Amino acid sequence: MKTQNQQIKAFLTKGKSLTPIDALNKFGCFRLAARISDLRNDGLKIATKNVTIGNKTFASYKIC
């Protein structure tokens, strides 16, 4: 079975963006920011975009 980092990396390398709620639903990942940090430390270039819907703001991550 792949680790969360491997699953998230594979998802992002397909050109898709990922939000914390998507990561929870798809991979059971409660700490997406920590996994993104791990992937960045491994050399992956990931951009962060802040998204606001109503009064809620959250991050969306995508490979640069």
Steps between C-alpha positions, in 0.01 A plus 500: 500500500628847413567760768297821508801687365523262203125519433497881519809530279346271238176702508678835466732381221189433288454880490213505749461739792432378853322660796497377859143367472592317177803346672285385790240344269745342254790396722381525863756776552419738787827699470541590134726798574744266675499259206555792258794612714647148480466499121657845472790382716542213252540758221150517352399852394147558629309828481247605763191696407267636767135448406214685669143378477256699709673565830732198477855509367706190427810401306507330164825334393625434148832410341673804347 
